[in-house]
């Protein structure tokens, strides 16, 4: 049996906001890792928190809850959230839950940051 690899989160910031690049499965076991990364996000008004999900292969209800939490984190700092690089299984979960109508969805992080001054 193939064991899924644990989720990893890489963090970079610049004048436009913060990019969190997630790799692995966005599920119960990833909760602590993502919540810890979100605790360290500091945004200014008008900036954007971008979650690059291009290497996320699975998302369950815990992942949906984490995305909602990321949205709230950004809004609490007068910023916004965008997700990028959705693979078909993750895009399907966002579509079923309606999150694709709440979150800004882009193809790449570059596209997500393009309209941030």
Phi and psi restraints in degrees (range 20) as a CNS / XPLOR table:
assign (resid 1 and name C) (resid 2 and name N)
       (resid 2 and name CA) (resid 2 and name C) 1.0 -83.3 20.0 2
assign (resid 2 and name N) (resid 2 and name CA)
       (resid 2 and name C) (resid 3 and name N) 1.0 126.6 20.0 2
assign (resid 2 and name C) (resid 3 and name N)
       (resid 3 and name CA) (resid 3 and name C) 1.0 -87.0 20.0 2
assign (resid 3 and name N) (resid 3 and name CA)
       (resid 3 and name C) (resid 4 and name N) 1.0 130.9 20.0 2
assign (resid 3 and name C) (resid 4 and name N)
       (resid 4 and name CA) (resid 4 and name C) 1.0 -66.3 20.0 2
assign (resid 4 and name N) (resid 4 and name CA)
       (resid 4 and name C) (resid 5 and name N) 1.0 144.1 20.0 2
assign (resid 4 and name C) (resid 5 and name N)
       (resid 5 and name CA) (resid 5 and name C) 1.0 -81.5 20.0 2
assign (resid 5 and name N) (resid 5 and name CA)
       (resid 5 and name C) (resid 6 and name N) 1.0 149.3 20.0 2
assign (resid 5 and name C) (resid 6 and name N)
       (resid 6 and name CA) (resid 6 and name C) 1.0 -65.2 20.0 2
assign (resid 6 and name N) (resid 6 and name CA)
       (resid 6 and name C) (resid 7 and name N) 1.0 151.6 20.0 2
assign (resid 6 and name C) (resid 7 and name N)
       (resid 7 and name CA) (resid 7 and name C) 1.0 -68.6 20.0 2
assign (resid 7 and name N) (resid 7 and name CA)
       (resid 7 and name C) (resid 8 and name N) 1.0 138.2 20.0 2
assign (resid 7 and name C) (resid 8 and name N)
       (resid 8 and name CA) (resid 8 and name C) 1.0 -118.4 20.0 2
assign (resid 8 and name N) (resid 8 and name CA)
       (resid 8 and name C) (resid 9 and name N) 1.0 152.4 20.0 2
assign (resid 8 and name C) (resid 9 and name N)
       (resid 9 and name CA) (resid 9 and name C) 1.0 -131.9 20.0 2
assign (resid 9 and name N) (resid 9 and name CA)
       (resid 9 and name C) (resid 10 and name N) 1.0 122.8 20.0 2
assign (resid 9 and name C) (resid 10 and name N)
       (resid 10 and name CA) (resid 10 and name C) 1.0 -104.7 20.0 2
assign (resid 10 and name N) (resid 10 and name CA)
       (resid 10 and name C) (resid 11 and name N) 1.0 143.8 20.0 2
assign (resid 10 and name C) (resid 11 and name N)
       (resid 11 and name CA) (resid 11 and name C) 1.0 -127.0 20.0 2
assign (resid 11 and name N) (resid 11 and name CA)
       (resid 11 and name C) (resid 12 and name N) 1.0 125.7 20.0 2
assign (resid 11 and name C) (resid 12 and name N)
       (resid 12 and name CA) (resid 12 and name C) 1.0 -137.5 20.0 2
assign (resid 12 and name N) (resid 12 and name CA)
       (resid 12 and name C) (resid 13 and name N) 1.0 150.0 20.0 2
assign (resid 12 and name C) (resid 13 and name N)
       (resid 13 and name CA) (resid 13 and name C) 1.0 -136.5 20.0 2
assign (resid 13 and name N) (resid 13 and name CA)
       (resid 13 and name C) (resid 14 and name N) 1.0 149.9 20.0 2
assign (resid 13 and name C) (resid 14 and name N)
       (resid 14 and name CA) (resid 14 and name C) 1.0 -148.9 20.0 2
assign (resid 14 and name N) (resid 14 and name CA)
       (resid 14 and name C) (resid 15 and name N) 1.0 -167.4 20.0 2
assign (resid 14 and name C) (resid 15 and name N)
       (resid 15 and name CA) (resid 15 and name C) 1.0 -64.0 20.0 2
assign (resid 15 and name N) (resid 15 and name CA)
       (resid 15 and name C) (resid 16 and name N) 1.0 -18.5 20.0 2
assign (resid 15 and name C) (resid 16 and name N)
       (resid 16 and name CA) (resid 16 and name C) 1.0 -90.2 20.0 2
assign (resid 16 and name N) (resid 16 and name CA)
       (resid 16 and name C) (resid 17 and name N) 1.0 -16.5 20.0 2
assign (resid 16 and name C) (resid 17 and name N)
       (resid 17 and name CA) (resid 17 and name C) 1.0 145.1 20.0 2
assign (resid 17 and name N) (resid 17 and name CA)
       (resid 17 and name C) (resid 18 and name N) 1.0 -150.9 20.0 2
assign (resid 17 and name C) (resid 18 and name N)
       (resid 18 and name CA) (resid 18 and name C) 1.0 -125.6 20.0 2
assign (resid 18 and name N) (resid 18 and name CA)
       (resid 18 and name C) (resid 19 and name N) 1.0 138.2 20.0 2
assign (resid 18 and name C) (resid 19 and name N)
       (resid 19 and name CA) (resid 19 and name C) 1.0 -113.7 20.0 2
assign (resid 19 and name N) (resid 19 and name CA)
       (resid 19 and name C) (resid 20 and name N) 1.0 122.0 20.0 2
assign (resid 19 and name C) (resid 20 and name N)
       (resid 20 and name CA) (resid 20 and name C) 1.0 -109.4 20.0 2
assign (resid 20 and name N) (resid 20 and name CA)
       (resid 20 and name C) (resid 21 and name N) 1.0 119.6 20.0 2
assign (resid 20 and name C) (resid 21 and name N)
       (resid 21 and name CA) (resid 21 and name C) 1.0 -102.4 20.0 2
assign (resid 21 and name N) (resid 21 and name CA)
       (resid 21 and name C) (resid 22 and name N) 1.0 115.0 20.0 2
assign (resid 21 and name C) (resid 22 and name N)
       (resid 22 and name CA) (resid 22 and name C) 1.0 -100.9 20.0 2
assign (resid 22 and name N) (resid 22 and name CA)
       (resid 22 and name C) (resid 23 and name N) 1.0 142.4 20.0 2
assign (resid 22 and name C) (resid 23 and name N)
       (resid 23 and name CA) (resid 23 and name C) 1.0 -140.1 20.0 2
assign (resid 23 and name N) (resid 23 and name CA)
       (resid 23 and name C) (resid 24 and name N) 1.0 119.8 20.0 2
assign (resid 23 and name C) (resid 24 and name N)
       (resid 24 and name CA) (resid 24 and name C) 1.0 129.2 20.0 2
assign (resid 24 and name N) (resid 24 and name CA)
       (resid 24 and name C) (resid 25 and name N) 1.0 -144.8 20.0 2
assign (resid 24 and name C) (resid 25 and name N)
       (resid 25 and name CA) (resid 25 and name C) 1.0 -109.9 20.0 2
assign (resid 25 and name N) (resid 25 and name CA)
       (resid 25 and name C) (resid 26 and name N) 1.0 133.3 20.0 2
assign (resid 25 and name C) (resid 26 and name N)
       (resid 26 and name CA) (resid 26 and name C) 1.0 -95.8 20.0 2
assign (resid 26 and name N) (resid 26 and name CA)
       (resid 26 and name C) (resid 27 and name N) 1.0 86.9 20.0 2
assign (resid 26 and name C) (resid 27 and name N)
       (resid 27 and name CA) (resid 27 and name C) 1.0 -141.4 20.0 2
assign (resid 27 and name N) (resid 27 and name CA)
       (resid 27 and name C) (resid 28 and name N) 1.0 -167.9 20.0 2
assign (resid 27 and name C) (resid 28 and name N)
       (resid 28 and name CA) (resid 28 and name C) 1.0 -52.8 20.0 2
assign (resid 28 and name N) (resid 28 and name CA)
       (resid 28 and name C) (resid 29 and name N) 1.0 -44.1 20.0 2
assign (resid 28 and name C) (resid 29 and name N)
       (resid 29 and name CA) (resid 29 and name C) 1.0 -67.5 20.0 2
assign (resid 29 and name N) (resid 29 and name CA)
       (resid 29 and name C) (resid 30 and name N) 1.0 -20.6 20.0 2
assign (resid 29 and name C) (resid 30 and name N)
       (resid 30 and name CA) (resid 30 and name C) 1.0 -87.4 20.0 2
assign (resid 30 and name N) (resid 30 and name CA)
       (resid 30 and name C) (resid 31 and name N) 1.0 -11.1 20.0 2
assign (resid 30 and name C) (resid 31 and name N)
       (resid 31 and name CA) (resid 31 and name C) 1.0 -51.8 20.0 2
assign (resid 31 and name N) (resid 31 and name CA)
       (resid 31 and name C) (resid 32 and name N) 1.0 -52.7 20.0 2
assign (resid 31 and name C) (resid 32 and name N)
       (resid 32 and name CA) (resid 32 and name C) 1.0 -61.5 20.0 2
assign (resid 32 and name N) (resid 32 and name CA)
       (resid 32 and name C) (resid 33 and name N) 1.0 -42.5 20.0 2
assign (resid 32 and name C) (resid 33 and name N)
       (resid 33 and name CA) (resid 33 and name C) 1.0 -61.9 20.0 2
assign (resid 33 and name N) (resid 33 and name CA)
       (resid 33 and name C) (resid 34 and name N) 1.0 -46.8 20.0 2
assign (resid 33 and name C) (resid 34 and name N)
       (resid 34 and name CA) (resid 34 and name C) 1.0 -71.2 20.0 2
assign (resid 34 and name N) (resid 34 and name CA)
       (resid 34 and name C) (resid 35 and name N) 1.0 -41.9 20.0 2
assign (resid 34 and name C) (resid 35 and name N)
       (resid 35 and name CA) (resid 35 and name C) 1.0 -60.9 20.0 2
assign (resid 35 and name N) (resid 35 and name CA)
       (resid 35 and name C) (resid 36 and name N) 1.0 -39.8 20.0 2
assign (resid 35 and name C) (resid 36 and name N)
       (resid 36 and name CA) (resid 36 and name C) 1.0 -63.1 20.0 2
assign (resid 36 and name N) (resid 36 and name CA)
       (resid 36 and name C) (resid 37 and name N) 1.0 -44.0 20.0 2
assign (resid 36 and name C) (resid 37 and name N)
       (resid 37 and name CA) (resid 37 and name C) 1.0 -62.5 20.0 2
assign (resid 37 and name N) (resid 37 and name CA)
       (resid 37 and name C) (resid 38 and name N) 1.0 -42.0 20.0 2
assign (resid 37 and name C) (resid 38 and name N)
       (resid 38 and name CA) (resid 38 and name C) 1.0 -65.4 20.0 2
assign (resid 38 and name N) (resid 38 and name CA)
       (resid 38 and name C) (resid 39 and name N) 1.0 -32.1 20.0 2
assign (resid 38 and name C) (resid 39 and name N)
       (resid 39 and name CA) (resid 39 and name C) 1.0 -62.6 20.0 2
assign (resid 39 and name N) (resid 39 and name CA)
       (resid 39 and name C) (resid 40 and name N) 1.0 -25.9 20.0 2
assign (resid 39 and name C) (resid 40 and name N)
       (resid 40 and name CA) (resid 40 and name C) 1.0 -93.9 20.0 2
assign (resid 40 and name N) (resid 40 and name CA)
       (resid 40 and name C) (resid 41 and name N) 1.0 -1.8 20.0 2
assign (resid 40 and name C) (resid 41 and name N)
       (resid 41 and name CA) (resid 41 and name C) 1.0 -77.5 20.0 2
assign (resid 41 and name N) (resid 41 and name CA)
       (resid 41 and name C) (resid 42 and name N) 1.0 125.0 20.0 2
assign (resid 41 and name C) (resid 42 and name N)
       (resid 42 and name CA) (resid 42 and name C) 1.0 -123.7 20.0 2
assign (resid 42 and name N) (resid 42 and name CA)
       (resid 42 and name C) (resid 43 and name N) 1.0 117.0 20.0 2
assign (resid 42 and name C) (resid 43 and name N)
       (resid 43 and name CA) (resid 43 and name C) 1.0 -120.5 20.0 2
assign (resid 43 and name N) (resid 43 and name CA)
       (resid 43 and name C) (resid 44 and name N) 1.0 152.7 20.0 2
assign (resid 43 and name C) (resid 44 and name N)
       (resid 44 and name CA) (resid 44 and name C) 1.0 -103.2 20.0 2
assign (resid 44 and name N) (resid 44 and name CA)
       (resid 44 and name C) (resid 45 and name N) 1.0 161.3 20.0 2
assign (resid 44 and name C) (resid 45 and name N)
       (resid 45 and name CA) (resid 45 and name C) 1.0 -53.3 20.0 2
assign (resid 45 and name N) (resid 45 and name CA)
       (resid 45 and name C) (resid 46 and name N) 1.0 133.8 20.0 2
assign (resid 45 and name C) (resid 46 and name N)
       (resid 46 and name CA) (resid 46 and name C) 1.0 88.7 20.0 2
assign (resid 46 and name N) (resid 46 and name CA)
       (resid 46 and name C) (resid 47 and name N) 1.0 -10.7 20.0 2
assign (resid 46 and name C) (resid 47 and name N)
       (resid 47 and name CA) (resid 47 and name C) 1.0 -80.7 20.0 2
assign (resid 47 and name N) (resid 47 and name CA)
       (resid 47 and name C) (resid 48 and name N) 1.0 174.2 20.0 2
assign (resid 47 and name C) (resid 48 and name N)
       (resid 48 and name CA) (resid 48 and name C) 1.0 -130.8 20.0 2
assign (resid 48 and name N) (resid 48 and name CA)
       (resid 48 and name C) (resid 49 and name N) 1.0 137.9 20.0 2
assign (resid 48 and name C) (resid 49 and name N)
       (resid 49 and name CA) (resid 49 and name C) 1.0 -95.8 20.0 2
assign (resid 49 and name N) (resid 49 and name CA)
       (resid 49 and name C) (resid 50 and name N) 1.0 119.9 20.0 2
assign (resid 49 and name C) (resid 50 and name N)
       (resid 50 and name CA) (resid 50 and name C) 1.0 -113.2 20.0 2
assign (resid 50 and name N) (resid 50 and name CA)
       (resid 50 and name C) (resid 51 and name N) 1.0 126.4 20.0 2
assign (resid 50 and name C) (resid 51 and name N)
       (resid 51 and name CA) (resid 51 and name C) 1.0 -105.0 20.0 2
assign (resid 51 and name N) (resid 51 and name CA)
       (resid 51 and name C) (resid 52 and name N) 1.0 111.6 20.0 2
assign (resid 51 and name C) (resid 52 and name N)
       (resid 52 and name CA) (resid 52 and name C) 1.0 -85.8 20.0 2
assign (resid 52 and name N) (resid 52 and name CA)
       (resid 52 and name C) (resid 53 and name N) 1.0 110.7 20.0 2
assign (resid 52 and name C) (resid 53 and name N)
       (resid 53 and name CA) (resid 53 and name C) 1.0 -106.4 20.0 2
assign (resid 53 and name N) (resid 53 and name CA)
       (resid 53 and name C) (resid 54 and name N) 1.0 17.8 20.0 2
assign (resid 53 and name C) (resid 54 and name N)
       (resid 54 and name CA) (resid 54 and name C) 1.0 -64.6 20.0 2
assign (resid 54 and name N) (resid 54 and name CA)
       (resid 54 and name C) (resid 55 and name N) 1.0 -16.9 20.0 2
assign (resid 54 and name C) (resid 55 and name N)
       (resid 55 and name CA) (resid 55 and name C) 1.0 -113.3 20.0 2
assign (resid 55 and name N) (resid 55 and name CA)
       (resid 55 and name C) (resid 56 and name N) 1.0 16.4 20.0 2
assign (resid 55 and name C) (resid 56 and name N)
       (resid 56 and name CA) (resid 56 and name C) 1.0 -94.5 20.0 2
assign (resid 56 and name N) (resid 56 and name CA)
       (resid 56 and name C) (resid 57 and name N) 1.0 119.4 20.0 2
assign (resid 56 and name C) (resid 57 and name N)
       (resid 57 and name CA) (resid 57 and name C) 1.0 -98.8 20.0 2
assign (resid 57 and name N) (resid 57 and name CA)
       (resid 57 and name C) (resid 58 and name N) 1.0 -9.9 20.0 2
assign (resid 57 and name C) (resid 58 and name N)
       (resid 58 and name CA) (resid 58 and name C) 1.0 -154.4 20.0 2
assign (resid 58 and name N) (resid 58 and name CA)
       (resid 58 and name C) (resid 59 and name N) 1.0 143.1 20.0 2
assign (resid 58 and name C) (resid 59 and name N)
       (resid 59 and name CA) (resid 59 and name C) 1.0 -144.8 20.0 2
assign (resid 59 and name N) (resid 59 and name CA)
       (resid 59 and name C) (resid 60 and name N) 1.0 121.7 20.0 2
assign (resid 59 and name C) (resid 60 and name N)
       (resid 60 and name CA) (resid 60 and name C) 1.0 -108.3 20.0 2
assign (resid 60 and name N) (resid 60 and name CA)
       (resid 60 and name C) (resid 61 and name N) 1.0 -167.2 20.0 2
assign (resid 60 and name C) (resid 61 and name N)
       (resid 61 and name CA) (resid 61 and name C) 1.0 -61.5 20.0 2
assign (resid 61 and name N) (resid 61 and name CA)
       (resid 61 and name C) (resid 62 and name N) 1.0 -30.8 20.0 2
assign (resid 61 and name C) (resid 62 and name N)
       (resid 62 and name CA) (resid 62 and name C) 1.0 -66.3 20.0 2
assign (resid 62 and name N) (resid 62 and name CA)
       (resid 62 and name C) (resid 63 and name N) 1.0 -38.6 20.0 2
assign (resid 62 and name C) (resid 63 and name N)
       (resid 63 and name CA) (resid 63 and name C) 1.0 -64.4 20.0 2
assign (resid 63 and name N) (resid 63 and name CA)
       (resid 63 and name C) (resid 64 and name N) 1.0 -40.5 20.0 2
assign (resid 63 and name C) (resid 64 and name N)
       (resid 64 and name CA) (resid 64 and name C) 1.0 -60.6 20.0 2
assign (resid 64 and name N) (resid 64 and name CA)
       (resid 64 and name C) (resid 65 and name N) 1.0 -44.9 20.0 2
assign (resid 64 and name C) (resid 65 and name N)
       (resid 65 and name CA) (resid 65 and name C) 1.0 -60.1 20.0 2
assign (resid 65 and name N) (resid 65 and name CA)
       (resid 65 and name C) (resid 66 and name N) 1.0 -39.9 20.0 2
assign (resid 65 and name C) (resid 66 and name N)
       (resid 66 and name CA) (resid 66 and name C) 1.0 -64.4 20.0 2
assign (resid 66 and name N) (resid 66 and name CA)
       (resid 66 and name C) (resid 67 and name N) 1.0 -39.8 20.0 2
assign (resid 66 and name C) (resid 67 and name N)
       (resid 67 and name CA) (resid 67 and name C) 1.0 -65.4 20.0 2
assign (resid 67 and name N) (resid 67 and name CA)
       (resid 67 and name C) (resid 68 and name N) 1.0 -40.0 20.0 2
assign (resid 67 and name C) (resid 68 and name N)
       (resid 68 and name CA) (resid 68 and name C) 1.0 -63.4 20.0 2
assign (resid 68 and name N) (resid 68 and name CA)
       (resid 68 and name C) (resid 69 and name N) 1.0 -42.1 20.0 2
assign (resid 68 and name C) (resid 69 and name N)
       (resid 69 and name CA) (resid 69 and name C) 1.0 -61.9 20.0 2
assign (resid 69 and name N) (resid 69 and name CA)
       (resid 69 and name C) (resid 70 and name N) 1.0 -39.3 20.0 2
assign (resid 69 and name C) (resid 70 and name N)
       (resid 70 and name CA) (resid 70 and name C) 1.0 -64.6 20.0 2
assign (resid 70 and name N) (resid 70 and name CA)
       (resid 70 and name C) (resid 71 and name N) 1.0 -39.9 20.0 2
assign (resid 70 and name C) (resid 71 and name N)
       (resid 71 and name CA) (resid 71 and name C) 1.0 -60.6 20.0 2
assign (resid 71 and name N) (resid 71 and name CA)
       (resid 71 and name C) (resid 72 and name N) 1.0 -45.0 20.0 2
assign (resid 71 and name C) (resid 72 and name N)
       (resid 72 and name CA) (resid 72 and name C) 1.0 -65.7 20.0 2
assign (resid 72 and name N) (resid 72 and name CA)
       (resid 72 and name C) (resid 73 and name N) 1.0 -39.7 20.0 2
assign (resid 72 and name C) (resid 73 and name N)
       (resid 73 and name CA) (resid 73 and name C) 1.0 -58.6 20.0 2
assign (resid 73 and name N) (resid 73 and name CA)
       (resid 73 and name C) (resid 74 and name N) 1.0 -46.6 20.0 2
assign (resid 73 and name C) (resid 74 and name N)
       (resid 74 and name CA) (resid 74 and name C) 1.0 -65.1 20.0 2
assign (resid 74 and name N) (resid 74 and name CA)
       (resid 74 and name C) (resid 75 and name N) 1.0 -47.2 20.0 2
assign (resid 74 and name C) (resid 75 and name N)
       (resid 75 and name CA) (resid 75 and name C) 1.0 -62.0 20.0 2
assign (resid 75 and name N) (resid 75 and name CA)
       (resid 75 and name C) (resid 76 and name N) 1.0 -36.9 20.0 2
assign (resid 75 and name C) (resid 76 and name N)
       (resid 76 and name CA) (resid 76 and name C) 1.0 -64.0 20.0 2
assign (resid 76 and name N) (resid 76 and name CA)
       (resid 76 and name C) (resid 77 and name N) 1.0 -19.9 20.0 2
assign (resid 76 and name C) (resid 77 and name N)
       (resid 77 and name CA) (resid 77 and name C) 1.0 -107.0 20.0 2
assign (resid 77 and name N) (resid 77 and name CA)
       (resid 77 and name C) (resid 78 and name N) 1.0 19.9 20.0 2
assign (resid 77 and name C) (resid 78 and name N)
       (resid 78 and name CA) (resid 78 and name C) 1.0 55.7 20.0 2
assign (resid 78 and name N) (resid 78 and name CA)
       (resid 78 and name C) (resid 79 and name N) 1.0 35.6 20.0 2
assign (resid 78 and name C) (resid 79 and name N)
       (resid 79 and name CA) (resid 79 and name C) 1.0 -122.6 20.0 2
assign (resid 79 and name N) (resid 79 and name CA)
       (resid 79 and name C) (resid 80 and name N) 1.0 -175.8 20.0 2
assign (resid 79 and name C) (resid 80 and name N)
       (resid 80 and name CA) (resid 80 and name C) 1.0 -132.3 20.0 2
assign (resid 80 and name N) (resid 80 and name CA)
       (resid 80 and name C) (resid 81 and name N) 1.0 171.9 20.0 2
assign (resid 80 and name C) (resid 81 and name N)
       (resid 81 and name CA) (resid 81 and name C) 1.0 -118.9 20.0 2
assign (resid 81 and name N) (resid 81 and name CA)
       (resid 81 and name C) (resid 82 and name N) 1.0 139.6 20.0 2
assign (resid 81 and name C) (resid 82 and name N)
       (resid 82 and name CA) (resid 82 and name C) 1.0 -132.2 20.0 2
assign (resid 82 and name N) (resid 82 and name CA)
       (resid 82 and name C) (resid 83 and name N) 1.0 147.4 20.0 2
assign (resid 82 and name C) (resid 83 and name N)
       (resid 83 and name CA) (resid 83 and name C) 1.0 -116.5 20.0 2
assign (resid 83 and name N) (resid 83 and name CA)
       (resid 83 and name C) (resid 84 and name N) 1.0 147.6 20.0 2
assign (resid 83 and name C) (resid 84 and name N)
       (resid 84 and name CA) (resid 84 and name C) 1.0 -135.0 20.0 2
assign (resid 84 and name N) (resid 84 and name CA)
       (resid 84 and name C) (resid 85 and name N) 1.0 159.4 20.0 2
assign (resid 84 and name C) (resid 85 and name N)
       (resid 85 and name CA) (resid 85 and name C) 1.0 66.8 20.0 2
assign (resid 85 and name N) (resid 85 and name CA)
       (resid 85 and name C) (resid 86 and name N) 1.0 36.6 20.0 2
assign (resid 85 and name C) (resid 86 and name N)
       (resid 86 and name CA) (resid 86 and name C) 1.0 -68.2 20.0 2
assign (resid 86 and name N) (resid 86 and name CA)
       (resid 86 and name C) (resid 87 and name N) 1.0 121.7 20.0 2
assign (resid 86 and name C) (resid 87 and name N)
       (resid 87 and name CA) (resid 87 and name C) 1.0 -75.4 20.0 2
assign (resid 87 and name N) (resid 87 and name CA)
       (resid 87 and name C) (resid 88 and name N) 1.0 156.2 20.0 2
assign (resid 87 and name C) (resid 88 and name N)
       (resid 88 and name CA) (resid 88 and name C) 1.0 -50.4 20.0 2
assign (resid 88 and name N) (resid 88 and name CA)
       (resid 88 and name C) (resid 89 and name N) 1.0 -43.4 20.0 2
assign (resid 88 and name C) (resid 89 and name N)
       (resid 89 and name CA) (resid 89 and name C) 1.0 -64.4 20.0 2
assign (resid 89 and name N) (resid 89 and name CA)
       (resid 89 and name C) (resid 90 and name N) 1.0 -35.7 20.0 2
assign (resid 89 and name C) (resid 90 and name N)
       (resid 90 and name CA) (resid 90 and name C) 1.0 -75.2 20.0 2
assign (resid 90 and name N) (resid 90 and name CA)
       (resid 90 and name C) (resid 91 and name N) 1.0 -41.3 20.0 2
assign (resid 90 and name C) (resid 91 and name N)
       (resid 91 and name CA) (resid 91 and name C) 1.0 -59.3 20.0 2
assign (resid 91 and name N) (resid 91 and name CA)
       (resid 91 and name C) (resid 92 and name N) 1.0 -38.0 20.0 2
assign (resid 91 and name C) (resid 92 and name N)
       (resid 92 and name CA) (resid 92 and name C) 1.0 -63.7 20.0 2
assign (resid 92 and name N) (resid 92 and name CA)
       (resid 92 and name C) (resid 93 and name N) 1.0 -42.5 20.0 2
assign (resid 92 and name C) (resid 93 and name N)
       (resid 93 and name CA) (resid 93 and name C) 1.0 -62.6 20.0 2
assign (resid 93 and name N) (resid 93 and name CA)
       (resid 93 and name C) (resid 94 and name N) 1.0 -44.0 20.0 2
assign (resid 93 and name C) (resid 94 and name N)
       (resid 94 and name CA) (resid 94 and name C) 1.0 -64.6 20.0 2
assign (resid 94 and name N) (resid 94 and name CA)
       (resid 94 and name C) (resid 95 and name N) 1.0 -37.9 20.0 2
assign (resid 94 and name C) (resid 95 and name N)
       (resid 95 and name CA) (resid 95 and name C) 1.0 -66.6 20.0 2
assign (resid 95 and name N) (resid 95 and name CA)
       (resid 95 and name C) (resid 96 and name N) 1.0 -45.1 20.0 2
assign (resid 95 and name C) (resid 96 and name N)
       (resid 96 and name CA) (resid 96 and name C) 1.0 -63.2 20.0 2
assign (resid 96 and name N) (resid 96 and name CA)
       (resid 96 and name C) (resid 97 and name N) 1.0 -38.9 20.0 2
assign (resid 96 and name C) (resid 97 and name N)
       (resid 97 and name CA) (resid 97 and name C) 1.0 -84.0 20.0 2
assign (resid 97 and name N) (resid 97 and name CA)
       (resid 97 and name C) (resid 98 and name N) 1.0 -12.0 20.0 2
assign (resid 97 and name C) (resid 98 and name N)
       (resid 98 and name CA) (resid 98 and name C) 1.0 85.0 20.0 2
assign (resid 98 and name N) (resid 98 and name CA)
       (resid 98 and name C) (resid 99 and name N) 1.0 1.0 20.0 2
assign (resid 98 and name C) (resid 99 and name N)
       (resid 99 and name CA) (resid 99 and name C) 1.0 -65.1 20.0 2
assign (resid 99 and name N) (resid 99 and name CA)
       (resid 99 and name C) (resid 100 and name N) 1.0 -24.3 20.0 2
assign (resid 99 and name C) (resid 100 and name N)
       (resid 100 and name CA) (resid 100 and name C) 1.0 -66.4 20.0 2
assign (resid 100 and name N) (resid 100 and name CA)
       (resid 100 and name C) (resid 101 and name N) 1.0 -14.7 20.0 2
assign (resid 100 and name C) (resid 101 and name N)
       (resid 101 and name CA) (resid 101 and name C) 1.0 -96.5 20.0 2
assign (resid 101 and name N) (resid 101 and name CA)
       (resid 101 and name C) (resid 102 and name N) 1.0 -12.2 20.0 2
assign (resid 101 and name C) (resid 102 and name N)
       (resid 102 and name CA) (resid 102 and name C) 1.0 -98.7 20.0 2
assign (resid 102 and name N) (resid 102 and name CA)
       (resid 102 and name C) (resid 103 and name N) 1.0 -41.1 20.0 2
assign (resid 102 and name C) (resid 103 and name N)
       (resid 103 and name CA) (resid 103 and name C) 1.0 -93.2 20.0 2
assign (resid 103 and name N) (resid 103 and name CA)
       (resid 103 and name C) (resid 104 and name N) 1.0 146.7 20.0 2
assign (resid 103 and name C) (resid 104 and name N)
       (resid 104 and name CA) (resid 104 and name C) 1.0 -76.1 20.0 2
assign (resid 104 and name N) (resid 104 and name CA)
       (resid 104 and name C) (resid 105 and name N) 1.0 128.3 20.0 2
assign (resid 104 and name C) (resid 105 and name N)
       (resid 105 and name CA) (resid 105 and name C) 1.0 -116.9 20.0 2
assign (resid 105 and name N) (resid 105 and name CA)
       (resid 105 and name C) (resid 106 and name N) 1.0 127.4 20.0 2
assign (resid 105 and name C) (resid 106 and name N)
       (resid 106 and name CA) (resid 106 and name C) 1.0 -128.5 20.0 2
assign (resid 106 and name N) (resid 106 and name CA)
       (resid 106 and name C) (resid 107 and name N) 1.0 163.5 20.0 2
assign (resid 106 and name C) (resid 107 and name N)
       (resid 107 and name CA) (resid 107 and name C) 1.0 -73.6 20.0 2
assign (resid 107 and name N) (resid 107 and name CA)
       (resid 107 and name C) (resid 108 and name N) 1.0 -41.1 20.0 2
assign (resid 107 and name C) (resid 108 and name N)
       (resid 108 and name CA) (resid 108 and name C) 1.0 -137.0 20.0 2
assign (resid 108 and name N) (resid 108 and name CA)
       (resid 108 and name C) (resid 109 and name N) 1.0 160.8 20.0 2
assign (resid 108 and name C) (resid 109 and name N)
       (resid 109 and name CA) (resid 109 and name C) 1.0 -60.0 20.0 2
assign (resid 109 and name N) (resid 109 and name CA)
       (resid 109 and name C) (resid 110 and name N) 1.0 -36.6 20.0 2
assign (resid 109 and name C) (resid 110 and name N)
       (resid 110 and name CA) (resid 110 and name C) 1.0 -59.5 20.0 2
assign (resid 110 and name N) (resid 110 and name CA)
       (resid 110 and name C) (resid 111 and name N) 1.0 -42.9 20.0 2
assign (resid 110 and name C) (resid 111 and name N)
       (resid 111 and name CA) (resid 111 and name C) 1.0 -65.5 20.0 2
assign (resid 111 and name N) (resid 111 and name CA)
       (resid 111 and name C) (resid 112 and name N) 1.0 -37.8 20.0 2
assign (resid 111 and name C) (resid 112 and name N)
       (resid 112 and name CA) (resid 112 and name C) 1.0 -66.3 20.0 2
assign (resid 112 and name N) (resid 112 and name CA)
       (resid 112 and name C) (resid 113 and name N) 1.0 -34.2 20.0 2
assign (resid 112 and name C) (resid 113 and name N)
       (resid 113 and name CA) (resid 113 and name C) 1.0 -89.7 20.0 2
assign (resid 113 and name N) (resid 113 and name CA)
       (resid 113 and name C) (resid 114 and name N) 1.0 -9.2 20.0 2
assign (resid 113 and name C) (resid 114 and name N)
       (resid 114 and name CA) (resid 114 and name C) 1.0 -58.7 20.0 2
assign (resid 114 and name N) (resid 114 and name CA)
       (resid 114 and name C) (resid 115 and name N) 1.0 -35.5 20.0 2
assign (resid 114 and name C) (resid 115 and name N)
       (resid 115 and name CA) (resid 115 and name C) 1.0 -100.0 20.0 2
assign (resid 115 and name N) (resid 115 and name CA)
       (resid 115 and name C) (resid 116 and name N) 1.0 15.6 20.0 2
assign (resid 115 and name C) (resid 116 and name N)
       (resid 116 and name CA) (resid 116 and name C) 1.0 -95.1 20.0 2
assign (resid 116 and name N) (resid 116 and name CA)
       (resid 116 and name C) (resid 117 and name N) 1.0 121.7 20.0 2
